[in-house]
């Protein structure tokens, strides 16, 4: 429903995947289900080394507790910039940023969906003496830490605080895009290191570290930050004497975590050694061109190309509900920290849902579940629009009644059920059709396309809200509010711009119509993909 509480497809969330051969690509699943992997040829070579070469003897998890805790810390650090990026749209909305600005900022969430483009480079190029994974992990985290400390001196100005200026959305977008790019690069390195840091019998704990660590990091950078940054929340629940500001500011938060990044990275660089005996002996630079050539050969296959075209358009019907609803609630007066806190009671549901849904997607036709869940999720888009319309009608001086938040929470829970039904179905289908000989790279490509299918509709949905909104100048004749300049002239003439038609409602109806059109016309073709023989999905490899 929003960057804080909804599963923003293709944004900050990570997909569940195999713990040993799938490069992790962001998808619509929340961080609570993040698993790790490394699906490129180098990563597969590490994971599939013979036991006598790769195993260091039978070891319990207690013997490797230090490595497990280190992985947990690294994934927590990874979640911090992701959580901060997810909180910025709500902060911008509270500062009356336009939806065109929100659309521009939404590009921040793209790097995790596109990291396949540079993952082969991270996997193959390194300083052998320093370590294959540390060669990327250490400098990436140092840059993140230093950049955070520098931004602690600039972020208040970028957000428009102190000098009466509005937010500098372009600078914020560039800044957080770099944060996300660095976090995605760190993720590639950590996922690969997890395969060799732990023994073969304990490598499954890497997925747990990924899930718990990134969830905790995202919680700290998003939910906890928004709560502690809110003056009203702190004054109501954490203080005896009210103050005009929250306990922390974004600049203080940046400085603190920048220092943590620098200290942690220094300790890792000095104290943690890689298991060099597990480094593959093949020529890694050859693997770069091999990987890109393999990706191109996969996507040219007719069945894969059809899947890509369909999944890139399948999520258009959800874009208004998923990308705009939460921002509209903030615009209508719902405190952003309250929206963020609604994510907390959803965590148990997010853990249980995949376990239940997987029973229905484990068979030969997982896309049936996707097809059945789609109309319910589309209808929830209309329910979200009604929720936004209803919000100002129940608002009172003290805020919103408890029953309002109960309705929002129930709406979000229903949304999660339909979202996970579709997500688990797609993941099961991707695992089913992926060529086992190149399973990591193959499944990574399918999930990358699935993620992009959620990214671009969300960006477009945010961008279209303002053009579809109709405003009139009330109190001043012969004035309009069609543009920013016209709105300023209206105000100078003593009038005010009044919204007569909110583009969000127009967009919600259009998206639902387009979604049902896809469901009726293209949905059956999408389901037929699961009836294709295995030969339709196997890549012809040439030596």
FENLINVEN-V530844 format. One record per pair of residues at least 12 apart in sequence whose ideal C-beta (glycine too) atoms are under 10 Angstrom apart, sorted by the first residue. I is the first residue (numbers start at 1). J is the second residue. Records with the same first field share a line. If there is no record, write none. Layout:
I=J ; J
This chain:
1=321 ; 322 ; 323 ; 324 ; 325 ; 326 ; 327 ; 328 ; 329 ; 339 ; 342 ; 343 ; 380 ; 384 ; 387 ; 388 ; 408 ; 411 ; 412 ; 415 ; 416
2=86 ; 89 ; 90 ; 93 ; 322 ; 323 ; 324 ; 325 ; 326 ; 327 ; 328 ; 329 ; 330 ; 334 ; 336 ; 339 ; 340 ; 342 ; 343 ; 412
3=85 ; 86 ; 87 ; 88 ; 89 ; 90 ; 92 ; 93 ; 102 ; 105 ; 106 ; 108 ; 109 ; 222 ; 322 ; 323 ; 326 ; 327 ; 336 ; 339 ; 340 ; 458
4=83 ; 86 ; 87 ; 89 ; 90 ; 222 ; 223 ; 226 ; 326 ; 327 ; 330 ; 336 ; 337 ; 338 ; 339 ; 340 ; 341 ; 342 ; 343
5=30 ; 86 ; 90 ; 222 ; 223 ; 325 ; 326 ; 329 ; 338 ; 339 ; 340 ; 341 ; 342 ; 343 ; 344 ; 346 ; 408 ; 409 ; 412 ; 415 ; 416
6=28 ; 30 ; 86 ; 321 ; 322 ; 323 ; 325 ; 326 ; 339 ; 342 ; 343 ; 346 ; 384 ; 412 ; 415 ; 416 ; 419
7=27 ; 28 ; 29 ; 30 ; 31 ; 32 ; 33 ; 322 ; 343 ; 346 ; 350 ; 412 ; 415 ; 416 ; 419 ; 420 ; 423 ; 454
8=26 ; 28 ; 30 ; 86 ; 89 ; 106 ; 109 ; 322 ; 323 ; 326 ; 454 ; 455 ; 458
9=26 ; 27 ; 28 ; 29 ; 109 ; 113 ; 315 ; 318 ; 319 ; 322 ; 323 ; 419 ; 422 ; 423 ; 450 ; 451 ; 452 ; 453 ; 454 ; 455 ; 457 ; 458
10=25 ; 26 ; 27 ; 28 ; 106 ; 109 ; 110 ; 112 ; 113 ; 114 ; 315 ; 447 ; 448 ; 450 ; 451 ; 452 ; 453 ; 454 ; 455 ; 456 ; 457 ; 458 ; 459
11=26 ; 27 ; 28 ; 82 ; 85 ; 86 ; 106 ; 108 ; 109 ; 110 ; 112 ; 113 ; 180 ; 322 ; 323 ; 451 ; 454 ; 455 ; 458
12=26 ; 30 ; 31 ; 79 ; 81 ; 82 ; 83 ; 85 ; 86 ; 108 ; 109 ; 112 ; 180 ; 183 ; 214 ; 218 ; 221 ; 222
13=26 ; 27 ; 28 ; 29 ; 30 ; 31 ; 32 ; 33 ; 34 ; 82 ; 86 ; 109 ; 112 ; 214 ; 218 ; 423 ; 451 ; 454
14=26 ; 27 ; 28 ; 29 ; 30 ; 31 ; 32 ; 33 ; 34 ; 35 ; 36 ; 78 ; 79 ; 82 ; 112 ; 187 ; 210 ; 211 ; 214 ; 215 ; 218 ; 447 ; 451
15=27 ; 28 ; 29 ; 33 ; 34 ; 35 ; 37 ; 112 ; 423 ; 426 ; 427 ; 430 ; 443 ; 444 ; 447 ; 448 ; 450 ; 451
16=29 ; 32 ; 33 ; 34 ; 35 ; 37 ; 207 ; 210 ; 211 ; 354 ; 358 ; 423 ; 424 ; 427
17=29 ; 33 ; 34 ; 35 ; 36 ; 37 ; 38 ; 39 ; 191 ; 207 ; 210 ; 427 ; 430 ; 431 ; 440 ; 443 ; 444 ; 447
18=35 ; 36 ; 37 ; 38 ; 39 ; 47 ; 207 ; 431 ; 434 ; 439 ; 440 ; 443
19=35 ; 36 ; 37 ; 38 ; 47 ; 191 ; 194 ; 195 ; 198 ; 203 ; 204 ; 205 ; 206 ; 207 ; 208 ; 210
20=36 ; 37 ; 38 ; 39 ; 43 ; 44 ; 46 ; 47 ; 48 ; 194 ; 195 ; 200 ; 203 ; 204 ; 206 ; 207 ; 439 ; 440
21=37 ; 38 ; 39 ; 40 ; 43 ; 44 ; 46 ; 47 ; 48 ; 195 ; 434 ; 436 ; 438 ; 439 ; 440 ; 441 ; 442 ; 443 ; 444
22=35 ; 36 ; 37 ; 38 ; 39 ; 43 ; 44 ; 47 ; 191 ; 427 ; 430 ; 431 ; 434 ; 439 ; 440 ; 441 ; 442 ; 443 ; 444 ; 447
23=36 ; 37 ; 38 ; 39 ; 40 ; 43 ; 44 ; 115 ; 116 ; 119 ; 120 ; 123 ; 187 ; 188 ; 191 ; 192 ; 440 ; 441 ; 443 ; 444 ; 445 ; 447 ; 448
24=36 ; 37 ; 38 ; 39 ; 112 ; 115 ; 119 ; 184 ; 187 ; 188 ; 190 ; 191 ; 207 ; 210 ; 214 ; 444 ; 447
25=37 ; 39 ; 112 ; 113 ; 114 ; 115 ; 116 ; 119 ; 184 ; 187 ; 443 ; 444 ; 445 ; 446 ; 447 ; 448 ; 449 ; 450 ; 451 ; 452
26=82 ; 109 ; 110 ; 111 ; 112 ; 113 ; 114 ; 115 ; 180 ; 184 ; 187 ; 447 ; 448 ; 450 ; 451 ; 454 ; 455
27=112 ; 113 ; 423 ; 426 ; 427 ; 430 ; 447 ; 448 ; 450 ; 451 ; 453 ; 454
28=315 ; 318 ; 322 ; 419 ; 420 ; 422 ; 423 ; 426 ; 450 ; 451 ; 453 ; 454
29=350 ; 353 ; 354 ; 419 ; 420 ; 423 ; 424 ; 426 ; 427
30=211 ; 214 ; 215 ; 218 ; 343 ; 346 ; 347 ; 349 ; 350 ; 351 ; 416 ; 419 ; 420 ; 423
31=75 ; 78 ; 79 ; 82 ; 83 ; 86 ; 210 ; 211 ; 212 ; 213 ; 214 ; 215 ; 216 ; 217 ; 218 ; 219 ; 222 ; 343 ; 347 ; 350
32=211 ; 212 ; 214 ; 215 ; 218 ; 219 ; 343 ; 346 ; 347 ; 348 ; 349 ; 350 ; 351 ; 353 ; 354
33=207 ; 210 ; 211 ; 214 ; 215 ; 350 ; 351 ; 353 ; 354 ; 420 ; 423 ; 424 ; 427
34=75 ; 78 ; 79 ; 187 ; 207 ; 208 ; 209 ; 210 ; 211 ; 212 ; 213 ; 214 ; 215 ; 218
35=191 ; 204 ; 206 ; 207 ; 208 ; 209 ; 210 ; 211 ; 214
36=71 ; 75 ; 187 ; 190 ; 191 ; 192 ; 193 ; 194 ; 195 ; 203 ; 205 ; 206 ; 207 ; 208 ; 209 ; 210 ; 211 ; 213 ; 214
37=191 ; 192 ; 194 ; 195 ; 206 ; 207 ; 210 ; 440 ; 443 ; 444
38=119 ; 122 ; 123 ; 133 ; 188 ; 189 ; 190 ; 191 ; 192 ; 193 ; 194 ; 195 ; 196 ; 206 ; 440 ; 444
39=116 ; 119 ; 123 ; 191 ; 192 ; 291 ; 434 ; 438 ; 439 ; 440 ; 441 ; 442 ; 443 ; 444 ; 445 ; 447
40=116 ; 119 ; 120 ; 121 ; 122 ; 123 ; 124 ; 188 ; 192 ; 287 ; 288 ; 290 ; 291 ; 294 ; 295 ; 438 ; 440 ; 441 ; 444
41=120 ; 123 ; 124 ; 280 ; 282 ; 284 ; 286 ; 287 ; 288 ; 290 ; 291 ; 294 ; 438 ; 440 ; 441
42=119 ; 120 ; 122 ; 123 ; 124 ; 126 ; 132 ; 192 ; 195 ; 279 ; 280 ; 282 ; 284 ; 287 ; 288 ; 291
43=119 ; 120 ; 123 ; 188 ; 191 ; 192 ; 194 ; 195 ; 196 ; 280 ; 287 ; 440 ; 441 ; 444
44=123 ; 195 ; 280 ; 287 ; 437 ; 438 ; 439 ; 440 ; 441
45=123 ; 195 ; 278 ; 279 ; 280 ; 281 ; 282 ; 284 ; 287
46=123 ; 132 ; 133 ; 192 ; 193 ; 194 ; 195 ; 196 ; 275 ; 278 ; 279 ; 280
47=192 ; 194 ; 195 ; 196 ; 200 ; 203 ; 278 ; 440
48=195 ; 280
49=195 ; 196 ; 200 ; 277 ; 278 ; 279 ; 280
51=199 ; 200 ; 201
53=277 ; 278
54=195 ; 196 ; 199 ; 200 ; 203 ; 275 ; 277 ; 278
55=199 ; 200 ; 201 ; 278
56=198 ; 199 ; 200 ; 275 ; 277 ; 278
57=199 ; 201
58=199 ; 200 ; 201 ; 202
59=198 ; 199 ; 200 ; 201 ; 202
60=199 ; 201 ; 202
61=198 ; 199 ; 201 ; 202 ; 204 ; 205 ; 208
62=202
63=199 ; 202
64=197 ; 198 ; 199 ; 201 ; 202 ; 203 ; 205
65=202 ; 205
66=197 ; 271 ; 272
67=193 ; 194 ; 197 ; 198 ; 199 ; 202 ; 205 ; 206 ; 209 ; 272 ; 275
68=194 ; 197 ; 198 ; 202 ; 205 ; 206 ; 208 ; 209
69=209 ; 213
70=190 ; 193 ; 194 ; 197 ; 209 ; 264 ; 267 ; 268 ; 271 ; 272
71=190 ; 191 ; 193 ; 194 ; 197 ; 198 ; 205 ; 206 ; 208 ; 209 ; 210 ; 212 ; 213
72=205 ; 206 ; 208 ; 209 ; 210 ; 212 ; 213 ; 214 ; 216 ; 217
73=209 ; 213 ; 216 ; 217 ; 260 ; 264 ; 267 ; 268
74=137 ; 141 ; 186 ; 187 ; 189 ; 190 ; 193 ; 194 ; 197 ; 209 ; 210 ; 213 ; 214 ; 217 ; 264 ; 265 ; 268
75=186 ; 187 ; 190 ; 191 ; 194 ; 206 ; 208 ; 209 ; 210 ; 211 ; 212 ; 213 ; 214 ; 215 ; 216 ; 217
76=209 ; 212 ; 213 ; 214 ; 215 ; 216 ; 217 ; 218 ; 219 ; 220 ; 221 ; 260 ; 264
77=141 ; 144 ; 145 ; 183 ; 186 ; 190 ; 213 ; 214 ; 217 ; 220 ; 221 ; 257 ; 260 ; 261 ; 264 ; 265
78=141 ; 144 ; 182 ; 183 ; 184 ; 186 ; 187 ; 190 ; 191 ; 210 ; 213 ; 214 ; 217 ; 218
79=183 ; 210 ; 212 ; 213 ; 214 ; 215 ; 216 ; 217 ; 218 ; 219 ; 220 ; 221 ; 222
80=144 ; 148 ; 179 ; 183 ; 214 ; 216 ; 217 ; 218 ; 219 ; 220 ; 221 ; 222 ; 225 ; 253 ; 254 ; 256 ; 257 ; 258 ; 260 ; 261
81=108 ; 144 ; 147 ; 148 ; 176 ; 178 ; 179 ; 180 ; 181 ; 182 ; 183 ; 184 ; 186 ; 217 ; 218 ; 221 ; 254 ; 257 ; 261
82=108 ; 109 ; 112 ; 176 ; 179 ; 180 ; 183 ; 184 ; 187 ; 214 ; 217 ; 218 ; 221 ; 222
83=214 ; 215 ; 216 ; 217 ; 218 ; 219 ; 220 ; 221 ; 222 ; 223 ; 224 ; 225 ; 226 ; 340
84=148 ; 151 ; 155 ; 176 ; 179 ; 180 ; 217 ; 218 ; 220 ; 221 ; 222 ; 225 ; 226 ; 250 ; 253 ; 254 ; 257
85=105 ; 108 ; 109 ; 111 ; 172 ; 175 ; 176 ; 177 ; 179 ; 180 ; 183 ; 218 ; 221 ; 222
86=108 ; 109 ; 176 ; 218 ; 221 ; 222 ; 223 ; 225 ; 226 ; 340 ; 343
87=218 ; 221 ; 222 ; 223 ; 224 ; 225 ; 226 ; 229 ; 250 ; 253 ; 336 ; 337 ; 340
88=102 ; 105 ; 108 ; 155 ; 158 ; 159 ; 167 ; 169 ; 172 ; 173 ; 175 ; 176 ; 222 ; 250
89=101 ; 102 ; 105 ; 106 ; 108 ; 109 ; 323 ; 326 ; 327 ; 330 ; 336 ; 462
90=222 ; 226 ; 326 ; 327 ; 329 ; 330 ; 334 ; 335 ; 336 ; 337 ; 339 ; 340
91=159 ; 167 ; 172 ; 225 ; 226 ; 229 ; 250 ; 330 ; 336
92=105 ; 159 ; 160 ; 166 ; 167 ; 169 ; 172 ; 327 ; 330
93=326 ; 327 ; 328 ; 329 ; 330 ; 331 ; 336
94=230 ; 327 ; 330 ; 331 ; 335 ; 336
95=159 ; 160 ; 161 ; 166 ; 167
96=166 ; 167 ; 331
97=159 ; 160 ; 166 ; 167 ; 169 ; 172 ; 327
98=166 ; 169 ; 462 ; 463 ; 465 ; 466 ; 469 ; 484
99=323 ; 324 ; 327 ; 328 ; 331 ; 461 ; 462 ; 463 ; 464 ; 465 ; 466 ; 467 ; 468 ; 469 ; 503 ; 504 ; 507
100=169 ; 462 ; 463 ; 464 ; 465 ; 466 ; 467 ; 484
101=166 ; 167 ; 168 ; 169 ; 170 ; 172 ; 173 ; 462 ; 463 ; 466
102=169 ; 323 ; 324 ; 327 ; 458 ; 459 ; 461 ; 462 ; 463 ; 465 ; 466
103=169 ; 323 ; 324 ; 458 ; 459 ; 460 ; 461 ; 462 ; 463 ; 464 ; 465 ; 466
104=169 ; 170 ; 172 ; 173 ; 459 ; 462 ; 463
105=167 ; 169 ; 170 ; 172 ; 173 ; 176 ; 177 ; 459 ; 462
106=173 ; 323 ; 455 ; 456 ; 458 ; 459 ; 460 ; 461 ; 462 ; 463
107=173 ; 174 ; 176 ; 177 ; 180 ; 455 ; 459
108=172 ; 173 ; 174 ; 175 ; 176 ; 177 ; 178 ; 179 ; 180 ; 181
109=176 ; 177 ; 180 ; 451 ; 454 ; 455 ; 458 ; 459
110=177 ; 180 ; 181 ; 184 ; 451 ; 452 ; 455 ; 456 ; 459
111=176 ; 177 ; 178 ; 179 ; 180 ; 181 ; 182 ; 183 ; 184 ; 185 ; 187
112=180 ; 181 ; 183 ; 184 ; 187 ; 448 ; 451 ; 455
113=184 ; 447 ; 448 ; 449 ; 450 ; 451 ; 452 ; 453 ; 454 ; 455 ; 456
114=180 ; 181 ; 184 ; 448 ; 451 ; 452 ; 455
115=180 ; 181 ; 183 ; 184 ; 185 ; 187 ; 188 ; 444 ; 448 ; 451
116=184 ; 188 ; 291 ; 292 ; 295 ; 441 ; 444 ; 445 ; 447 ; 448 ; 449 ; 451
117=292 ; 295 ; 448
118=181 ; 184 ; 185 ; 188
119=184 ; 185 ; 187 ; 188 ; 189 ; 191 ; 192 ; 288 ; 291 ; 441 ; 444 ; 448
120=188 ; 284 ; 287 ; 288 ; 289 ; 290 ; 291 ; 292 ; 294 ; 295 ; 441
121=136 ; 185 ; 188 ; 284 ; 285 ; 288 ; 291 ; 292
122=135 ; 136 ; 137 ; 140 ; 184 ; 185 ; 186 ; 187 ; 188 ; 189 ; 191 ; 192
123=136 ; 188 ; 189 ; 191 ; 192 ; 284 ; 287 ; 288 ; 291
124=282 ; 283 ; 284 ; 285 ; 286 ; 287 ; 288 ; 289 ; 290 ; 291
125=284 ; 285 ; 287 ; 288
126=189 ; 274 ; 279 ; 284
128=276 ; 279 ; 284
129=276
130=269 ; 274
131=189 ; 193 ; 196 ; 269 ; 272 ; 273 ; 274 ; 275 ; 276 ; 279
132=189 ; 192 ; 193 ; 196 ; 274 ; 275 ; 276 ; 278 ; 279 ; 280 ; 284
133=188 ; 189 ; 190 ; 191 ; 192 ; 193 ; 194 ; 195 ; 196 ; 197 ; 272 ; 274 ; 279
134=189 ; 193 ; 265 ; 268 ; 269 ; 272 ; 273 ; 274
135=189 ; 274
136=185 ; 186 ; 188 ; 189 ; 190 ; 192 ; 193
137=185 ; 186 ; 187 ; 188 ; 189 ; 190 ; 192 ; 193 ; 265 ; 268 ; 269 ; 272 ; 274
138=186 ; 189 ; 265 ; 266 ; 268 ; 269 ; 270 ; 272
139=182 ; 185 ; 189 ; 265 ; 269
140=181 ; 182 ; 183 ; 184 ; 185 ; 186 ; 187 ; 188 ; 189 ; 190 ; 261 ; 265
141=182 ; 183 ; 185 ; 186 ; 189 ; 190 ; 261 ; 262 ; 264 ; 265 ; 266 ; 268 ; 269
142=261 ; 262 ; 265 ; 266 ; 269
143=178 ; 179 ; 182 ; 185 ; 186 ; 261 ; 265
144=178 ; 179 ; 182 ; 183 ; 185 ; 186 ; 257 ; 258 ; 261 ; 262 ; 265
145=257 ; 258 ; 259 ; 260 ; 261 ; 262 ; 263 ; 264 ; 265 ; 266
146=258 ; 261 ; 262
147=175 ; 178 ; 179 ; 182 ; 254 ; 258 ; 261
148=179 ; 253 ; 254 ; 255 ; 256 ; 257 ; 258 ; 259 ; 260 ; 261 ; 262
149=254 ; 255 ; 256 ; 257 ; 258 ; 259 ; 261 ; 262
150=175 ; 254 ; 255 ; 258
151=172 ; 175 ; 176 ; 178 ; 179 ; 250 ; 251 ; 254 ; 255 ; 258
152=249 ; 250 ; 251 ; 252 ; 253 ; 254 ; 255 ; 256 ; 257 ; 258 ; 259
153=251 ; 254 ; 255
154=168 ; 171 ; 175 ; 251 ; 254
155=171 ; 172 ; 175 ; 249 ; 250 ; 251 ; 252 ; 253 ; 254 ; 255
156=249 ; 250 ; 251 ; 254
157=171 ; 251
158=170 ; 171 ; 172 ; 174 ; 175 ; 250
159=171 ; 172 ; 249 ; 250 ; 251
160=172
161=249 ; 250 ; 251
183=214 ; 217
186=261 ; 265
187=210 ; 214
190=206 ; 209 ; 210 ; 213
191=206 ; 210
193=206 ; 272 ; 274 ; 275
194=206 ; 207 ; 209 ; 210
195=275 ; 278
196=274 ; 275 ; 276 ; 277 ; 278 ; 279
197=209 ; 272 ; 274 ; 275 ; 278
198=275
199=275
211=351
215=347 ; 350 ; 351
217=257
218=343
219=340 ; 343 ; 344 ; 347
220=253 ; 257
221=253 ; 257
222=340 ; 343
223=337 ; 339 ; 340 ; 341 ; 342 ; 343 ; 344
224=248 ; 253 ; 337 ; 340 ; 341
225=246 ; 248 ; 249 ; 250 ; 253 ; 257 ; 337 ; 340
226=246 ; 335 ; 336 ; 337 ; 338 ; 339 ; 340 ; 341
227=246 ; 247 ; 248 ; 335 ; 336 ; 337 ; 338 ; 340 ; 341
228=246 ; 247 ; 248 ; 249 ; 252 ; 253 ; 337
229=245 ; 246 ; 247 ; 248 ; 249 ; 250 ; 252 ; 253 ; 336 ; 337
230=245 ; 246 ; 247 ; 335 ; 336 ; 337 ; 338 ; 340
231=243 ; 244 ; 245 ; 246 ; 247 ; 337
232=246 ; 335 ; 337 ; 338 ; 399
233=246 ; 247 ; 335 ; 336 ; 337 ; 338 ; 340 ; 341
234=246 ; 247 ; 248 ; 337
235=247
236=399
246=337
290=441 ; 541
291=438 ; 441 ; 444
293=541 ; 542
294=438 ; 441 ; 442 ; 445 ; 539 ; 541
295=438 ; 441 ; 442 ; 444 ; 445 ; 448 ; 539
296=445
297=438 ; 539 ; 540 ; 541 ; 542
298=434 ; 435 ; 438 ; 441 ; 442 ; 444 ; 445 ; 446 ; 537 ; 539
299=445 ; 446 ; 449 ; 539
300=539
301=435 ; 536 ; 537 ; 538 ; 539 ; 540
302=532 ; 536
303=433 ; 529 ; 532 ; 533 ; 535 ; 536 ; 537 ; 538
304=433 ; 442 ; 445 ; 446 ; 449 ; 529 ; 536 ; 537 ; 539
306=525 ; 526 ; 528 ; 529 ; 532 ; 536
307=426 ; 429 ; 430 ; 433 ; 446 ; 449 ; 450 ; 526 ; 529 ; 532 ; 537
308=445 ; 446 ; 448 ; 449 ; 450 ; 452 ; 453
309=449 ; 453 ; 522 ; 525
310=449 ; 453 ; 518 ; 522 ; 523 ; 525 ; 526 ; 529
311=370 ; 426 ; 429 ; 430 ; 446 ; 447 ; 449 ; 450 ; 451 ; 452 ; 453 ; 454 ; 526 ; 529
312=449 ; 450 ; 452 ; 453 ; 454 ; 455 ; 456 ; 457
313=453 ; 456 ; 457 ; 514 ; 515 ; 518 ; 522 ; 526
314=370 ; 374 ; 422 ; 426 ; 450 ; 453 ; 454 ; 457 ; 515 ; 518 ; 519 ; 522 ; 523 ; 526
315=374 ; 377 ; 422 ; 450 ; 452 ; 453 ; 454 ; 455 ; 456 ; 457 ; 458 ; 511 ; 515 ; 518
316=453 ; 454 ; 456 ; 457 ; 458 ; 460 ; 461 ; 510 ; 511 ; 514 ; 515 ; 517 ; 518
317=374 ; 375 ; 377 ; 378 ; 381 ; 457 ; 508 ; 510 ; 511 ; 512 ; 513 ; 514 ; 515 ; 516 ; 517 ; 518 ; 519
318=374 ; 377 ; 378 ; 380 ; 381 ; 384 ; 415 ; 418 ; 419 ; 422 ; 454 ; 457 ; 458 ; 461 ; 511 ; 512 ; 515
319=381 ; 454 ; 455 ; 456 ; 457 ; 458 ; 459 ; 460 ; 461 ; 462 ; 464 ; 507 ; 508 ; 510 ; 511 ; 514 ; 515
320=381 ; 384 ; 385 ; 457 ; 458 ; 460 ; 461 ; 462 ; 464 ; 465 ; 503 ; 504 ; 505 ; 506 ; 507 ; 508 ; 509 ; 510 ; 511 ; 512 ; 514 ; 515
321=377 ; 378 ; 379 ; 380 ; 381 ; 382 ; 383 ; 384 ; 385 ; 387 ; 388 ; 415 ; 461 ; 504 ; 507 ; 508 ; 511 ; 512 ; 515
322=377 ; 380 ; 381 ; 384 ; 415 ; 419 ; 454 ; 457 ; 458 ; 461 ; 511
323=454 ; 455 ; 457 ; 458 ; 459 ; 460 ; 461 ; 462 ; 463 ; 465 ; 507 ; 511
324=384 ; 385 ; 388 ; 458 ; 461 ; 462 ; 464 ; 465 ; 503 ; 504 ; 507 ; 508 ; 511
325=380 ; 381 ; 383 ; 384 ; 385 ; 387 ; 388 ; 411 ; 412 ; 415 ; 504 ; 508
326=339 ; 340 ; 342 ; 384 ; 388 ; 408 ; 412
327=339 ; 388 ; 462 ; 465 ; 504
328=384 ; 385 ; 387 ; 388 ; 389 ; 391 ; 465 ; 502 ; 504 ; 505 ; 508
329=384 ; 387 ; 388 ; 391 ; 400 ; 408
331=388 ; 391 ; 392 ; 502 ; 504
332=387 ; 388 ; 389 ; 390 ; 391 ; 392 ; 393 ; 395 ; 400
333=391 ; 392 ; 395 ; 399 ; 400
334=388 ; 391 ; 392 ; 395 ; 399 ; 400 ; 404 ; 405 ; 408
335=399 ; 400
338=399 ; 400 ; 405 ; 408
339=405 ; 408 ; 412
341=405
342=405 ; 408 ; 409 ; 412 ; 413
343=412
345=409 ; 412 ; 413
346=409 ; 412 ; 413 ; 415 ; 416
349=412 ; 413 ; 416 ; 417 ; 420
350=416 ; 419 ; 420
352=420
353=413 ; 416 ; 417 ; 419 ; 420 ; 421 ; 423 ; 424
354=420 ; 421 ; 423 ; 424 ; 427
355=424
356=417 ; 420 ; 421 ; 424
357=369 ; 373 ; 417 ; 420 ; 421 ; 422 ; 423 ; 424 ; 425 ; 428
358=420 ; 424 ; 425 ; 427 ; 428
359=424
360=372 ; 373 ; 421 ; 424 ; 425 ; 428
361=421 ; 423 ; 424 ; 425 ; 426 ; 427 ; 428 ; 429 ; 431 ; 432
362=424 ; 428 ; 432
363=428 ; 432 ; 530
364=432 ; 530 ; 531
365=425 ; 428 ; 429 ; 432 ; 527 ; 530 ; 531
366=424 ; 425 ; 426 ; 427 ; 428 ; 429 ; 430 ; 431 ; 432 ; 433 ; 527 ; 530
367=422 ; 425 ; 426 ; 428 ; 429 ; 432 ; 523 ; 526 ; 527 ; 528 ; 529 ; 530 ; 531
368=425 ; 527 ; 530
369=420 ; 421 ; 422 ; 424 ; 425 ; 426 ; 428 ; 429
370=421 ; 422 ; 423 ; 424 ; 425 ; 426 ; 428 ; 429 ; 523 ; 526 ; 527 ; 530
371=422 ; 425 ; 519 ; 523 ; 524 ; 526 ; 527
372=418 ; 421 ; 422 ; 425 ; 523
373=417 ; 418 ; 419 ; 420 ; 421 ; 422 ; 423 ; 424 ; 425
374=418 ; 421 ; 422 ; 425 ; 515 ; 516 ; 518 ; 519 ; 523 ; 526
375=418 ; 512 ; 515 ; 516 ; 519 ; 520 ; 523
376=414 ; 415 ; 417 ; 418 ; 421 ; 422
377=414 ; 415 ; 417 ; 418 ; 419 ; 421 ; 422 ; 515
378=418 ; 511 ; 512 ; 513 ; 514 ; 515 ; 516 ; 518 ; 519
379=414 ; 418 ; 512 ; 515 ; 516
380=411 ; 412 ; 414 ; 415 ; 417 ; 418 ; 419 ; 512
381=415 ; 507 ; 508 ; 509 ; 511 ; 512 ; 515
382=505 ; 508 ; 509 ; 511 ; 512
383=407 ; 411 ; 414 ; 415 ; 508
384=408 ; 411 ; 412 ; 415 ; 504 ; 508
385=502 ; 504 ; 505 ; 506 ; 507 ; 508 ; 509 ; 511 ; 512
386=411 ; 505 ; 508
387=404 ; 407 ; 408 ; 411 ; 412
388=502 ; 504 ; 505 ; 508
389=502 ; 504 ; 505
390=404 ; 407
391=404 ; 407 ; 408
394=407
423=450 ; 454
425=530
426=446 ; 447 ; 450 ; 453
427=443 ; 446 ; 447 ; 450
428=530
429=446 ; 450 ; 526 ; 529 ; 530
430=442 ; 443 ; 444 ; 445 ; 446 ; 447 ; 449 ; 450
431=443 ; 446
432=530 ; 534 ; 537
433=446 ; 529 ; 530 ; 532 ; 534 ; 536 ; 537 ; 538
434=446 ; 447 ; 537 ; 538 ; 539
435=534 ; 537 ; 538 ; 539 ; 540 ; 541
436=534 ; 538
437=538 ; 539 ; 541
438=538 ; 539 ; 541
441=539
442=537 ; 538 ; 539
446=537
457=511 ; 514
460=507
461=504 ; 507 ; 508 ; 510 ; 511
462=507
464=503 ; 504 ; 506 ; 507 ; 510 ; 511
465=502 ; 503 ; 504 ; 505 ; 506 ; 507
466=484 ; 503
467=482 ; 503 ; 506 ; 507
468=501 ; 502 ; 503 ; 504 ; 505 ; 506 ; 507 ; 510
469=481 ; 482 ; 499 ; 500 ; 501 ; 502 ; 503 ; 504 ; 505 ; 506 ; 507
470=482 ; 498 ; 499 ; 500 ; 501 ; 502 ; 503 ; 506
471=486 ; 487 ; 490 ; 496 ; 497 ; 498 ; 499 ; 500 ; 501 ; 502 ; 503
472=490 ; 495 ; 496 ; 497 ; 498 ; 499 ; 500 ; 501
473=486 ; 487 ; 489 ; 490 ; 491 ; 493 ; 494 ; 495 ; 496 ; 497 ; 498
474=490 ; 495 ; 496 ; 497 ; 498 ; 500
475=490 ; 491 ; 493 ; 494 ; 495 ; 496 ; 497 ; 498
476=489 ; 490 ; 491 ; 492 ; 493 ; 494 ; 495 ; 496 ; 497
477=493 ; 495
478=490 ; 493
479=491 ; 492 ; 493 ; 494 ; 495 ; 497
480=495 ; 497
481=495 ; 496 ; 497 ; 498 ; 499 ; 500
482=497
